[in-house]
């Protein structure tokens, strides 16, 4: 703590507890209890023990809590600590049976005239309203609800006054580098948070960031993030961690209607919302859907025991903004997760394919050793050459990093691609006419460039008519190395010339396929620093040419 903060007293610890800062309140209460025990100061020991009990009850009620709380309350009453006596009686009532609860609440009410803390009066009003509602006494519950509303506003005003005084003192001194920003900084803090959310890809960390941001930016005691899984809301993050439940009816309403629910005043709540909020011991709830398109992917939920008049409604825009950015971040994380899953599945498939190809390659090598006939030898050579190329491509795809760029002779690569497709071309009465000139060395990833060249030749083979040559020309100048493929087919529709290299695009009249080949070719050539273009050749057919800078 710095010098501007209030002294470490029980009043301050109770204020922290009322504001939802349970962890800090519990730490201070135990520290105060230890000091009171060491100093044999029972006047502070009993109230500190009540606060410790409250903090423990938030997590998991200890055994015999009702009796312990009542005993401590009586000791506080004898010591003249009326506020703490009422606190103890209320805690005892919460964990007592119906008849005993009524007696404890009545005893607490008899002490209210001497109570100083607005939060204690609010807690008593809450307990009475909740009990009346549970026991089916609507008239009593309605009167108690109005009292809860009044006391909540008084408590909020008292806390706000304390905060204003603290900020006034802080304004007179420079803020330390590690001190948290105040409410006046909501816009820049929200911007910083949304930027952080846009960069977060781990769902668990993402949800934790959102919960902390809501609790930090709004005047609430608690923030909860829920994700909709199989149609049901599931809590994935909460800050701070409290034992009390959340309002299921409000969350269900938000999901069903895809719209926010704001309850600023418990006295104005109706039906299930009123019952569920009273059961939580809070006065205000704000719940906003996280929408991804028309889908509710999650919900941001915040509640508070005492909030200044209209404060939560005025801050609702912050929660809406966080919900919108969180939904986008969830969508991005979901998409990246799906992509990662597809990559893993692709690697698994590639591994299996490589195993099959290795078996084919082994069989081809065995055939070569056995000595095929003259008629068989070209086919065996083709099987071996094509399988080796495929094994190399699959191995490269499985590598954690892309292969390094290296000098590649494009003329030799074109000749290899022609050889791989020669038998298929001959079977269709087609022929590749390969011409190369000059030094055709470029910087590329060899297997990628071979795959791109085979795709270009396969495309020409698909559309070239039987009995006609397919021209493949590789030449080099001082500025570029080009490879041109020209067929004598129907050509490319004029309206499609600008899109044939778009991944997934298929021109009108194209044979059935996925439209991925030419898109892959453009990507590979771009990686080499080159360009590619398609046009219709004079005399009919299509001509595709790629150009890559020469490697010195």
C-alpha positions in Angstrom: 0.0 0.0 0.0 1.2 3.5 -0.6 0.8 6.5 1.7 -2.4 7.7 0.0 -4.4 4.6 0.9 -6.5 4.3 4.0 -5.0 2.7 7.1 -5.3 -1.0 7.5 -8.4 -1.1 9.8 -11.3 -3.4 10.0 -13.5 -0.8 8.4 -11.2 -0.7 5.3 -11.1 -4.5 5.2 -14.9 -4.6 5.2 -15.0 -2.0 2.5 -12.8 -4.2 0.3 -15.1 -7.2 1.0 -18.2 -5.2 0.0 -16.5 -4.1 -3.2 -15.8 -7.8 -4.1 -12.1 -7.7 -3.4 -12.3 -10.9 -1.5 -8.7 -12.1 -1.7 -7.3 -8.8 -0.4 -10.0 -8.6 2.3 -9.2 -12.1 3.5 -5.5 -11.4 3.6 -6.1 -8.2 5.6 -8.6 -9.8 7.9 -6.3 -12.7 8.8 -3.5 -10.2 9.3 -5.6 -8.1 11.7 -6.8 -11.2 13.5 -3.3 -12.4 14.1 -2.3 -8.9 15.4 -5.3 -8.8 17.7 -4.5 -12.3 19.1 -0.9 -11.3 19.6 -1.9 -8.1 21.4 -4.7 -9.9 23.4 -7.1 -7.4 22.1 -10.5 -9.1 22.1 -12.4 -6.0 21.0 -10.7 -6.4 17.6 -10.3 -10.1 17.7 -14.0 -11.0 17.6 -14.8 -8.7 14.7 -11.8 -9.8 12.7 -12.9 -13.4 13.2 -16.3 -12.6 11.8 -14.7 -11.1 8.7 -12.5 -14.2 8.3 -15.7 -16.3 8.5 -17.3 -14.2 5.8 -14.3 -14.7 3.5 -14.2 -18.4 4.2 -18.0 -18.7 3.5 -17.5 -17.2 0.1 -15.4 -20.2 -0.9 -16.7 -23.1 1.2 -18.6 -22.7 4.4 -16.7 -24.2 7.4 -18.5 -26.7 9.7 -20.6 -25.1 12.5 -20.4 -21.7 10.9 -23.9 -20.6 12.2 -23.0 -21.3 15.8 -19.6 -19.7 15.6 -21.0 -16.6 13.9 -23.7 -16.2 16.5 -21.2 -16.6 19.4 -18.9 -14.0 17.8 -21.9 -11.6 17.3 -22.9 -11.8 21.0 -19.3 -11.0 22.0 -19.2 -8.0 19.6 -22.5 -6.8 21.0 -21.1 -6.9 24.6 -18.0 -5.0 23.4 -20.2 -2.3 21.9 -19.3 -3.1 18.3 -22.8 -3.0 16.9 -21.9 -3.2 13.2 -19.9 -6.3 13.7 -22.6 -7.8 15.9 -25.2 -7.4 13.1 -22.7 -8.9 10.6 -22.3 -11.9 12.8 -26.0 -12.4 13.2 -26.7 -12.1 9.5 -24.0 -14.7 8.7 -25.5 -17.0 11.4 -29.0 -16.5 9.9 -27.8 -17.4 6.4 -26.8 -20.9 7.6 -29.6 -21.5 10.0 -33.0 -23.2 9.7 -36.2 -21.2 9.1 -37.4 -20.6 12.7 -33.9 -19.8 13.9 -33.3 -17.6 10.9 -36.3 -15.4 11.7 -35.1 -15.0 15.3 -31.6 -14.0 14.3 -32.9 -11.5 11.7 -35.2 -9.9 14.3 -32.3 -9.6 16.7 -30.2 -8.0 14.0 -33.0 -5.5 13.2 -33.2 -4.4 16.8 -29.6 -3.2 16.6 -29.9 -1.3 13.3 -30.5 2.1 14.9 -26.9 2.0 16.2 -25.3 0.7 13.0 -23.0 3.2 11.2 -22.1 1.2 8.1 -24.4 1.6 5.1 -23.2 -1.8 3.8 -24.3 -3.5 7.0 -27.8 -2.0 6.6 -27.8 -3.1 3.0 -26.8 -6.7 4.0 -29.7 -6.8 6.5 -32.2 -5.6 3.9 -30.9 -8.2 1.5 -31.3 -11.0 4.0 -34.9 -10.0 4.9 -36.0 -9.7 1.3 -34.4 -13.0 0.4 -36.0 -14.8 3.3 -39.4 -13.4 2.6 -39.2 -14.3 -1.1 -38.1 -17.9 -0.3 -40.9 -18.3 2.3 -43.6 -17.0 0.0 -44.4 -13.7 1.6 -44.6 -11.4 -1.4 -45.8 -8.2 0.4 -43.0 -8.4 2.9 -40.5 -9.2 0.1 -41.7 -6.2 -1.9 -41.2 -3.8 1.0 -37.8 -5.3 1.7 -36.8 -5.0 -2.0 -37.6 -1.3 -1.9 -35.4 -1.0 1.3 -32.6 -2.9 -0.5 -32.8 -0.4 -3.3 -32.6 2.5 -0.9 -29.8 1.0 1.1 -27.8 0.0 -2.0 -27.8 3.6 -3.2 -26.7 4.9 0.2 -24.0 2.3 0.4 -22.8 3.1 -3.1 -22.9 6.8 -2.3 -20.8 6.2 0.8 -18.2 4.2 -1.2 -18.2 6.7 -4.0 -17.5 9.5 -1.5 -14.6 7.5 -0.1 -13.3 7.0 -3.6 -13.7 10.7 -4.5 -11.7 11.7 -1.5 -9.0 9.2 -2.3 -8.8 10.4 -6.0 -8.6 14.0 -4.8 -5.6 13.1 -2.7 -4.1 11.1 -5.6 -4.6 14.0 -7.9 -2.2 16.1 -5.7 0.6 13.5 -6.1 2.1 12.0 -9.2 0.9 8.5 -10.0 3.6 5.7 -9.7 4.4 3.6 -12.7 2.9 0.5 -11.1 -0.3 2.1 -9.8 -3.6 1.1 -11.5 -5.4 3.7 -13.6 -8.7 5.2 -12.3 -12.2 5.2 -13.9 -11.3 8.4 -15.8 -9.0 6.2 -18.0 -11.7 3.8 -19.1 -11.4 4.6 -22.9 -7.6 4.1 -23.3 -7.7 1.1 -21.0 -10.5 -0.4 -23.0 -8.6 0.2 -26.2 -5.5 -1.4 -24.8 -7.5 -4.4 -23.7 -9.2 -4.8 -27.1 -5.8 -4.7 -28.8 -4.6 -7.4 -26.4 -7.6 -9.5 -27.1 -7.1 -9.3 -30.8 -3.6 -10.8 -30.4 -4.6 -13.6 -28.0 -5.0 -17.1 -29.5 -5.1 -19.3 -26.4 -8.7 -19.7 -25.3 -8.0 -20.2 -21.6 -5.9 -17.0 -21.4 -8.4 -15.1 -23.5 -11.3 -15.9 -21.2 -9.2 -15.0 -18.1 -8.2 -11.6 -19.7 -11.9 -10.8 -20.5 -13.0 -11.6 -16.9 -10.3 -9.5 -15.4 -11.0 -6.6 -17.8 -14.8 -6.6 -16.9 -14.1 -6.5 -13.2 -11.4 -3.9 -13.7 -13.4 -1.5 -16.0 -16.8 -1.7 -14.4 -18.1 -0.9 -10.9 -18.9 -4.6 -10.2 -17.9 -7.2 -7.6 -17.5 -10.1 -10.0 -17.2 -10.9 -13.7 -18.0 -14.3 -15.3 -17.3 -15.5 -18.8 -19.5 -18.3 -20.1 -19.2 -20.2 -23.4 -22.1 -21.9 -25.1 -21.2 -25.6 -25.5 -23.7 -28.0 -27.0 -26.4 -25.4 -26.4 -25.6 -25.0 -22.7 -23.7 -22.1 -21.0 -20.5 -23.3 -19.3 -18.4 -21.1 -17.0 -14.9 -20.8 -18.4 -13.5 -17.9 -16.3 -14.4 -15.8 -13.3 -12.8 -12.9 -11.5 -12.5 -12.8 -8.6 -13.3 -16.4 -7.6 -16.4 -16.4 -5.5 -18.5 -19.3 -4.2 -21.8 -17.7 -4.8 -23.7 -18.8 -7.9 -24.8 -16.7 -10.9 -28.3 -15.9 -12.2 -29.2 -18.8 -14.5 -32.6 -17.3 -15.5 -30.9 -14.1 -16.7 -28.2 -16.0 -18.6 -30.9 -18.2 -20.3 -32.8 -15.1 -21.3 -29.8 -13.4 -22.8 -28.9 -16.6 -24.9 -32.5 -17.1 -26.0 -33.2 -13.5 -27.0 -29.6 -12.7 -28.1 -29.9 -9.4 -26.2 -28.5 -7.9 -23.0 -30.2 -7.9 -19.7 -29.6 -5.0 -17.2 -31.0 -5.0 -13.7 -29.9 -1.8 -12.0 -32.3 -1.9 -9.1 -33.4 -5.1 -7.3 -36.7 -3.4 -6.4 -37.6 -3.2 -10.1 -36.7 -6.8 -10.9 -39.6 -9.2 -11.6 -40.3 -12.9 -11.5 -37.4 -15.3 -11.9 -34.9 -12.6 -12.2 -35.9 -11.1 -8.8 -35.7 -14.5 -7.1 -32.4 -15.4 -8.6 -30.7 -12.1 -7.9 -31.9 -12.0 -4.3 -30.6 -15.5 -3.8 -27.2 -14.2 -4.8 -27.2 -11.4 -2.4 -26.6 -8.7 -5.1 -28.6 -5.7 -6.2 -27.4 -5.2 -9.8 -26.7 -7.5 -12.7 -25.5 -6.8 -16.3 -25.4 -9.7 -18.8 -24.4 -9.3 -22.5 -24.2 -11.9 -25.3 -21.1 -12.5 -27.3 -22.4 -12.6 -30.8 -20.6 -14.1 -33.8 -22.9 -13.2 -36.6 -26.3 -14.5 -35.3 -24.7 -17.1 -33.1 -24.4 -16.6 -29.4 -21.0 -18.1 -28.7 -20.9 -16.9 -25.1 -22.0 -14.5 -22.4 -20.3 -11.8 -20.3 -22.0 -11.6 -16.8 -21.3 -9.1 -14.1 -23.0 -8.4 -10.7 -22.6 -6.1 -7.8 -23.9 -5.8 -4.2 -24.0 -2.0 -4.3 -23.7 0.3 -7.3 -24.4 4.0 -7.5 -27.7 5.1 -9.1 -27.6 4.3 -12.9 -23.8 3.6 -12.7 -24.0 0.1 -14.2 -26.3 1.3 -17.0 -24.0 4.1 -17.9 -21.1 1.6 -18.0 -22.9 -1.0 -20.1 -21.2 0.2 -23.3 -17.9 -1.0 -21.9 -19.3 -4.6 -21.5 -20.9 -4.4 -24.9 -17.6 -3.4 -26.5 -15.7 -6.1 -24.6 -18.3 -8.7 -25.6 -18.0 -7.7 -29.3 -14.2 -7.9 -29.3 -14.2 -11.1 -27.3 -16.6 -12.8 -29.8 -14.3 -11.9 -32.6 -11.3 -13.2 -30.7 -13.2 -16.4 -29.9 -14.0 -16.8 -33.6 -10.4 -16.2 -34.6 -9.2 -18.7 -32.0 -11.8 -21.2 -33.2 -10.8 -20.8 -36.8 -7.1 -21.1 -35.9 -7.8 -24.2 -33.9 -9.7 -25.7 -36.9 -6.8 -24.8 -39.2 -4.3 -26.4 -36.8 -6.5 -29.5 -36.7 -6.6 -29.7 -40.5 -2.8 -29.2 -40.7 -2.3 -32.1 -38.2 -4.7 -34.3 -40.2 -2.8 -33.3 -43.4 0.5 -34.2 -41.9 -0.9 -37.6 -40.8 -2.3 -38.2 -44.3 1.0 -37.1 -45.9 2.9 -39.5 -43.6 0.6 -42.4 -44.7 1.0 -41.4 -48.3 4.8 -41.4 -48.0 4.7 -44.9 -46.6 2.6 -46.1 -49.6 4.9 -44.3 -52.1 8.0 -45.8 -50.4 6.5 -49.2 -51.1 5.8 -48.3 -54.8 9.4 -46.9 -55.1 10.8 -50.1 -53.7 8.9 -52.2 -56.1 10.0 -50.0 -59.0 13.7 -50.3 -58.0 13.3 -54.1 -57.7 11.8 -54.2 -61.2 14.8 -52.2 -62.5 17.2 -54.7 -60.9 15.3 -57.7 -62.4 15.8 -56.1 -65.9 12.6 -55.1 -67.6 12.1 -55.6 -71.3 12.7 -52.7 -73.7 9.0 -52.0 -73.9 8.7 -52.1 -70.1 11.8 -50.0 -69.3 10.3 -46.5 -70.0 7.3 -47.3 -67.8 9.4 -48.6 -65.0 11.7 -45.6 -65.3 8.6 -43.3 -65.2 7.2 -45.0 -62.1 10.6 -44.7 -60.3 11.1 -41.0 -61.3 7.6 -39.9 -60.5 7.5 -41.8 -57.2 10.9 -40.3 -56.1 9.5 -36.8 -56.9 6.4 -37.5 -54.9 8.3 -38.9 -51.9 10.5 -35.8 -52.0 7.5 -33.4 -52.1 5.7 -35.3 -49.3 8.9 -35.3 -47.2 9.2 -31.5 -47.7 5.6 -31.0 -46.7 6.2 -32.8 -43.5 9.3 -30.8 -42.6 8.7 -28.3 -39.7 10.3 -25.5 -41.8 10.1 -24.8 -45.6 13.1 -26.0 -47.7 15.7 -23.3 -48.3 15.8 -21.6 -51.7 18.6 -23.0 -53.9 19.8 -22.7 -57.5 17.6 -24.8 -59.9 18.0 -25.3 -63.6 14.5 -24.6 -65.0 15.3 -26.3 -68.3 16.2 -29.5 -66.6 13.2 -29.3 -64.4 10.9 -28.8 -67.5 12.6 -31.8 -69.1 11.9 -33.9 -66.0 8.2 -32.8 -66.0 7.8 -33.6 -69.7 9.3 -37.1 -69.0 6.9 -37.7 -66.2 3.9 -37.0 -68.4 5.2 -38.4 -71.8 3.5 -41.8 -71.5 0.2 -40.2 -70.6 0.5 -37.8 -73.5 1.3 -40.6 -75.9 -1.7 -42.6 -74.7 -3.9 -39.6 -75.7 -2.1 -39.1 -79.1 -0.5 -35.9 -77.8 3.2 -34.8 -77.7 5.2 -32.2 -75.8 7.5 -30.2 -78.0 10.3 -29.0 -75.6 12.7 -26.2 -76.6 15.3 -24.7 -74.3 18.0 -22.0 -74.9 20.7 -20.4 -72.7 21.5 -20.8 -69.0 18.2 -21.1 -67.2 19.3 -21.1 -63.5 16.8 -19.6 -61.0 16.6 -19.5 -57.2 13.7 -21.7 -56.0 12.6 -24.6 -53.9 13.1 -27.4 -56.4 10.2 -29.7 -55.4 7.7 -26.7 -55.4 8.9 -25.5 -58.8 8.7 -29.0 -60.2 5.2 -29.4 -58.9 4.2 -26.1 -60.4 5.7 -27.0 -63.8 3.9 -30.4 -63.8 0.6 -28.6 -63.0 1.1 -26.3 -66.0 1.8 -29.2 -68.4 -1.0 -31.3 -67.0 -3.4 -28.4 -67.6 -2.2 -28.1 -71.2 -2.5 -31.9 -71.7 -6.1 -31.8 -70.4 -7.3 -29.2 -72.9 -5.0 -29.9 -75.9 -6.7 -31.8 -78.7 -5.4 -35.2 -79.9 -2.9 -35.1 -82.7 -1.6 -31.7 -81.7 1.7 -30.7 -80.1 2.0 -28.9 -76.8 4.8 -26.4 -77.0 7.0 -26.0 -73.9 9.7 -23.3 -74.3 12.3 -22.4 -71.7 14.7 -19.5 -72.4 16.8 -17.0 -70.5 17.9 -13.4 -70.9 19.9 -11.2 -68.6 16.7 -10.0 -66.9 14.6 -13.1 -66.6 14.1 -16.8 -67.2 10.8 -17.8 -68.8 8.8 -21.0 -69.3 5.9 -20.8 -71.7 3.3 -23.6 -72.3 1.0 -23.3 -75.3 -1.7 -25.8 -76.2 -4.1 -25.8 -79.2 -7.3 -26.3 -77.3 -10.4 -24.1 -77.0 -8.5 -21.3 -75.1 -9.7 -19.4 -72.0 -13.0 -17.4 -71.9 -12.0 -13.7 -72.1 -13.9 -12.9 -68.9 -12.0 -15.5 -67.0 -8.4 -14.6 -68.1 -7.9 -12.3 -65.0 -9.1 -15.0 -62.5 -7.6 -18.3 -63.8 -4.9 -18.1 -61.1 -7.3 -17.5 -58.2 -7.3 -20.5 -55.9 -10.6 -22.4 -56.2 -11.7 -20.6 -59.5 -12.8 -22.6 -62.5 -13.5 -21.0 -65.8 -16.7 -21.7 -67.7 -16.4 -24.9 -69.6 -13.5 -26.2 -67.5 -13.3 -29.9 -66.7 -14.5 -30.8 -63.2 -11.9 -30.2 -60.5 -11.1 -28.1 -57.5 -9.5 -25.2 -59.2 -6.4 -25.3 -57.0 -3.6 -26.1 -59.5 -3.1 -22.7 -61.1 -3.5 -21.0 -57.8 -0.7 -23.1 -56.4 1.4 -22.3 -59.4 1.1 -18.6 -58.9 2.0 -18.9 -55.2 5.2 -20.9 -56.1 6.3 -18.4 -58.8 5.6 -15.5 -56.5 7.8 -17.1 -53.8 10.6 -17.1 -56.4 10.1 -13.4 -57.1 8.5 -14.1 -60.4 5.2 -13.4 -62.3 2.8 -15.5 -64.3 0.2 -14.6 -67.0 -2.3 -16.4 -69.2 -3.6 -15.3 -72.6 -5.2 -16.8 -75.7 -2.7 -17.5 -78.4 -3.1 -16.4 -82.0 -4.4 -19.3 -84.0 -6.2 -20.8 -81.1 -5.3 -22.4 -77.7 -4.1 -20.9 -74.5 -0.6 -19.7 -73.6 0.7 -19.5 -70.0 4.1 -18.0 -69.3 6.0 -17.6 -66.1 9.0 -15.4 -65.6 11.5 -15.7 -62.8 14.7 -13.5 -62.2 17.8 -15.4 -63.2 20.3 -16.5 -60.5 23.8 -15.2 -61.0 
